[in-house]
Amino acid sequence: MALSSYPPPYGRRRVKLFALALGLLLLLALAPLAWLAGTERGRAVWEQATSRSPNELIRYTERRLQGHPRLERWLLPPLHALRSRVEPEPPAGPLPDLGKGQRPDSLPLPAGLSTRWAVDTPQAIRDALLRATPGTQIVVAPGLYPFDTPLRLGQDGRADAPIALRAERPGTVWFAFTQVDGIRVDRPHWVFENLDIRGTCARHGDCEHAFHVIGRGARVSIRNNRLSDFNAPIKVNGQDGDWPDAGELAWNTLSNTTPRDTAQPVVMLDLVGAHRWRVHDNHVANFVKTQGNRVAYGLFAKGASEDIRIERNLVICTPQGISQPGERVGISVGGGGTDPQVCRDGTCRSFEHRGGLAANNVVAHCNDAGVDVNRGVDVRVAHNTLINTAGITVRAGSSARLQANLVDGGSWRRDRSVVDERDAAPLARWLDPAAARALQWQWRQAALDGSATTGISSDFNGQSRAGHSTPGALLP
């Protein structure tokens, strides 16, 4: 049935917290607008207020209190107490990777690699990237390799004979980058795998991308790597009318060791305008932005892009400090909006993204939306498990189907968005919430028999969904 009210029920405690947060907002922020009651503008203000999650309302109320010392003294303590209930701190210690991200063993070697070049110095790597021809695998000897200018490619690969840069075994080859762009991928059919790449810039603003996929860099495969300490480790965008379509980002670990002290975009996958990317089985964690708008994203696609598939990923916005300053969004189909000059259609007027799918993902510990649809058209959000997030947000006139999601945080629609929501369930009905926050699954129900959701044949772990209609990313 279509979603026509906000939010769906998700537990008496959360409803009470929402009511309290909304009451504070009305008292502190909307009271000056009381004279608008009954007017069109007043109704619009009310609709905007009631279509926000408790997390958003708390942050907004804090901003309204700034500059009013007496109100801050009296109202900030209960507001912070409320926040601790709405945004419980992740458990201490490392969280499990649930089998996602870089694996200790190599994935099967891509077909068509017939020539092997061994390299063991930074200059040899540079030369090989420029000279390698289709069917060549450039195999880097174990060691640490520093670079301070972008690595560039010289030749096109082919569908039947790609070109690969790889380590023989994961965890044996480390690249240290101090340049803005690490590897500039502007040629098709390249593979990059088993590498550990770290940004080592003194200023965070100087380490932008581990991989910058641009223009003709179509059908790139970036797989089984570990990338850390970049503002946007994977950046994808067009150049001179060409677009790097049909790429793959798989089995990578993308993370930061500290908050990013920059006003530049902090987005672990920043995809603009490209079509038909497959983003699966990655572990994305710890993305915090301390300057500028302080909004950071795990994975997003925008810029009039189409048909991204974001599947079976583990996204943890903040393993510790969920309520630290700034906002963190797990997955966004539509992103934060695009400069029309870099949109694929030149305007982004019709949509930021069309036809995307976010399915079988586990998203945890985000103080903003776990999944966000922003100016998206025909977007599908299915069988995701959202733990300790602000839930699912559909905004800016989007159209979306929400199917069989297991959500701790509710679903929120605004700006005349059209939402069809089916088979949603509160997380606490299926899982022990405290265990789930530690990414441990203590099931309260057995698998639910019934027809599987159309087009979603397996779960987060690749287990067949045949005969099961259980909501969420994993089957019991």
N, C-alpha and C positions, 0 to 999 in steps of 0.2 A: 504494500500500500504506500501511497505517496506520503512523504514527510510534510506535515502541515502545521506542526507546532514544535516548540522548542522547550527543553530537550526531551528525548525519550527517557522514560524512567530508568534510573540506574542506582537505586538504593536510597533509603530514607535519609541516611546520614549525609550523603552528598546533596540531596535536595535541600536539607536544612542549611548546609553550608552555602549553597548557592543563594538561598533566600537571604541569609545574613549578609553575604557579600553584596547582593543587589540592594539590600536595605541601606548599607553604608554608602553605596554609590548614590542612591537616590537622595540620602540625607546631605552628603557632602558635595556632590557634583551636579545633581539635577535640581536641587532646591531653588537655585537662582532662576531656573527656567519654568518654575511653577505657573507663572503667568501665561505660559504658552498652552496650558492645558486646554484641550478641546480644539486647538488649532491644528492645521495640517502639519506645521513645523513641529509642534509638540508631539504629535503622533509619530512622526519620523524619528524624533529623538528617542522616544520610548521604544520603538521597534529596534533601533540600533543598540540600545542598552540591553534589551532582553534577548538579543541574539548573540551575546558574548558569553564565553565560558567564565566560570568563577576566577580562573587564573588571570584572564584579561581584566576583569572588573577590579581585582585586587591591585594590579599594577596601575590601572587608571586612577583608582582612588588615592594611591600613594602619590601619584603626580599632582593630583588636585590639592593634597595636603601640604605640599612643599611651599615654604614661605609663610606658613601659619603655625608658629611655634606652639601656641597653646593647644591647638587642635592636634598637632603632631604628638605632644606630650600625652594627651589623653587617649588618642585613637590609634596611634601606631602600634602600641603593645597588643591590643586585641586583634588588630589587623594582621600582625605577624603571627599571632597564635592561630588565626584562621588559615593563613598561608601554610603553616606547618601541617595542617590537616589536609588541605587541598593538594599540596605538593610535598608528600612525605620524602624525607631524605633517602637516597638509595642506601642499601646496606653497606657496611664497611667492608673493605677488601676488594680484590679484583672480581669482576663478574665473568662468568664463563662465556666463551665465544660461540657455544652451541654448534660447533663444527663449521662455522662460516669464516670467511677471510682466507688469508694465505695458509696453504696446507704444507706440512713438512715434506711431502713427496711431490715430485713433478707430476703435472697432468700429462695425459698422452700427447706425444709430440705431434704437432700439426702435420697434416699430409702435404707432400710436395716439397719437402726440404731435402735436397739431394746433395748439397755441398756444405762442408763444414769449415769454418774459419775460426781459429783460436786466436784470441787477443789477450794481452796482459798488461797494457799501459793505457793511460788516458788518450794519448795521441793515436795509438793503434785503434782504439775504439772509434775515435772521430773519423779516421781514414776509412775504416771498414764501413761505417754508416753511409759514407758518401759513395763508396765503390761497389758495394754488394749488389748483385744481380738477382733476379727471381730464382727462388729455390735455395738461397744461401741462408744458413743459420750462423750467426756470429755468436760464438760461445766465449763468454768472459771468464778468465781464470779467477779462482778465489782471491779476494783481496778488497782493499778500500781504494776507491778511485775518486779524487776530487776534481770538480769542474767549476769554472767561473764564467763561462759563456755558453750560450745554447748549443745543444747537440742537434745537428741537422742531417736530413736524409737526402740521398742523391738520386735514387732510382725508384721506379714503381715496382711493386710486387704484382703478382697475378693471382687470380682466384685459385688456379691449380698449382701455383708455385709462389707462395708468399715469401717475404724476407723477414727473418726473426733476429731479435737481439735478446739473448737469454743467458741465464746462469744454468749450469748443469743441474745444480741442486739448490733449492731455496735456502736462504740463510747463510750463503757463502760469499756473495758479492754485494758490496755496499757502494752506492754512489752518494757523494756529498755535494750538494748544489748550493752555490751562493749567487746564482743568476736569477733573474725574474722568470724566464722560461727555461725549464730544464731540458726536455726533449721536445723539439718542434716537429710535429707529425703532419706533413703536408703532402704525403704520397700515399696512394692506396695499397691495401693488402700487406700491412706490416703487422708483426706479432712481437709483443714485449712480455717476457714472463720470467718469474722466479727471481726478480731483482728486489733489493732493499734500497730505497731511495729516501734520503732525508734532506730537508732544507736546513742549512746551517748559517743563514744570514744573521748578522748582528742586529739588523732591524727587520721586524716581521714583514713590513711592507715591501721588502726587497725580494722575498721568496714567495712568488705568486703560485707557479704551477710546476708540478713534476712533469706532467704531460700537457702540452697545448696542441690539441687536435684541430686543425684549421683547413678550410678550403677543400683541396683535393684529397685530404687524408681519410677517404672513405674506407669502410670495412676493416678498420683497425681492430685488433684484439689485444686488450690489456688484461693480463690474467695472472693470478697467483703471485702478485707483488705485494710488498709492504711499503706504504708511502706515509711519511710523517712530517709534520711541521711545515706545511704549506697553507696559504690562505685558501686556495682552490686547487687541490692537487690534480684534479682532472678538469680541464677547461676545454669546451667544445664550441666552436663557432664557425661561421662562414668567412670566406675571403674572395673578393673579386668575382662574385656571382657563383662560386662553387661552394658546396656544402658537404661536410664529412658524414654522410649517411651510413646507416647499417653497421655501426660499431658495436663492440662487445666489451663490457666491463664485468669481469667475473672472477670470483674467488680472491679478491684483493682485501687487504686490511688497510683502511684509511683512518688515520688518527692524528691527534696532536698531543704533545707532552705538556703544553701549557696553553692558557688562553691566548688567542691571537691579538696582539696589541697593535691594531691597525684599523683604519676606517675603510679599507678596501673590502670588497665582498668576501665573506667567509662562507664558502659552500664547498662541500667535499666533492660533489659532482655538479659542475656548473655548465649545463648543456643549453645552448642558445641556437634555435633554428634548425637543428639537425633532426632527421626523421629515422624511425625504425631502429633505435638503439635497444639493445638487450642488456639489462643491468641485473645481475643475479648472483646470489650466494656470496655477497660481500659482507664484511664486518666494518661498519662505519661508526666511529665513536669520538666523543670529546671534542666538540666544536663550539667554541665560545669566542665571541667578538667583543672587545672592550672599548672600541672607539666608534665614532660615527653613529649610525642608527642602532648599533649593537644587536642587530638581528642576524642570526646564523642559521644555515640550513644544512641538513645531511645530504639529501639527493634532490635535485630538481631539474625540470625541463621547462623551458619557456621560449619566447621569441618566435611564435608561430611555428613551433615544432609539432611533429605528429607521431603518433603510434609508438611511444616509448613503452617498454615492458619492464617494470620494476618488480622483481619476483624473488622470494626466498632470501631476502637480505635481513641481517640483524643490524638495527640502527639504535645506538644508545647516545642520546644527545649529551648527557653529562653523567659519567659514572659516579661522580661526587659533586655536591654543591648544586643541586637542581635549581635552587632559587637565587643563585648569584645574579648580579645585574645583567641585563640584556634578555633577549628572547631567543629560544631555540626551537626550530621546527624540524621534525624528523624527515618526512617526505613531502615534497610539494610538486604537484602537477600544475604548472603555471608560474611557479616562483614568485618573486617579489615585483614583477613588472619589468618591462624592457623598454629601452630607448628605441623609438620607432626606426631610427636610422640603422639599427643592427638587426631588426626583425627580418625574417626570411621573406615575408610579403611586403616589407617596406613600411608597414603601419602597425601591425598587431591589433588592428581595430576589431577584427572578428573574434579572435581568440589568442591566448598565449600558448595553449596546447590543445590539440584535438586528438581524440581517439586513444588516449593513453590507458594503461592498465597498471594498477598497483595491487599485487596479490601475494598472499602467503608470506608477508613480511612480519617480523616482530620488531616493534618500535617501543622504546622504553625511556623513561626519565627525561621527558621534555617538558619545559614549563609553558610551552605553546602547543600548537596542534601536533599530534602524532602524524596525521595525514592532512594535507591542505590542498584544496582545489581552488585555484584562483584564475578566473577567466578561462576556465577549461570547458571544452565542448565534447560531449559524449565520452566522458571519463568514467572509468569503471574502477571501483575500490572494493575488493572482494577478499574475504577470508584473511584479513589481517588481525593480529593480536596487538592491541595498544595498551601498554602498562604504564601507569603513573604519567600520563600525558593529559593535555587539554582536550583530547578526543579528535574527532574529524570535523573540519571546517570546510564548508562549501560557500564561496563568496564571489562577489563581483559579477553577478549575472551568469554563473556557471550552470552547466547541466551535468548531472552525475548520477550514477547508479551505485548505491552502497549495498553490498550483498554479504550477509553472513559474517560480519565483522564482530570480533570479541573486544569490547571497548571498556576501558576504565577512564571515563571522562565525558561521555556523551557525544552527540552529533549536533552541529550548529550550522544553520543555514541563514544567510542574509543577502541583502542587495538583490532581492527578487530572483535568486537562484532557484533552479528547478531540480528537485532531489527526489529520486525514487529509492526508498530504503526498505530492504526486505531481510528478514531473519537475523536482525541484529540481536545481540545478547550482552548484558552487563558481565564484565569479567568475573565478578564475585560469584555469579551463578555457576560457573564452570571450574574456576581455579581458586585456590587459597590466595588472597591478594598479597599477604606478606611473603609467601614463598615465591609468588610470581615476580615480585620486585627484586628478588635475588636470582631471577631467571631459572627457577626451579619449578617443576610442574607437579603440583599436588592436586589431582583431579577430584572434583566433587561429583562428576557424572561420568557414565560410560559413553562411548561413542554413540551418536544418534543415527539410527538407521534412516535411510531415505535416499532420494535422488541427489547425486552430487551436483554442485553448482555448475552450470553449463560452461564449458571451456576451462574449468579448473580441475584437472585430472589427478593432481597429486598435492601433497602438503609441503610444509616448510622443509621436511627431511626427505622429500621424494617418495613418501609412502603413498600408495594408491588411495584415492578417495572413492573408489567404486563402491556404491551402496551406502555411503556415509554422507550425511548432511550436517555434521558437527560444525558449528561456527568457529572462526579463528583460524590461525595459521597452522596449528598442529593438531593431529588426531590423538586422542587418548591411547 
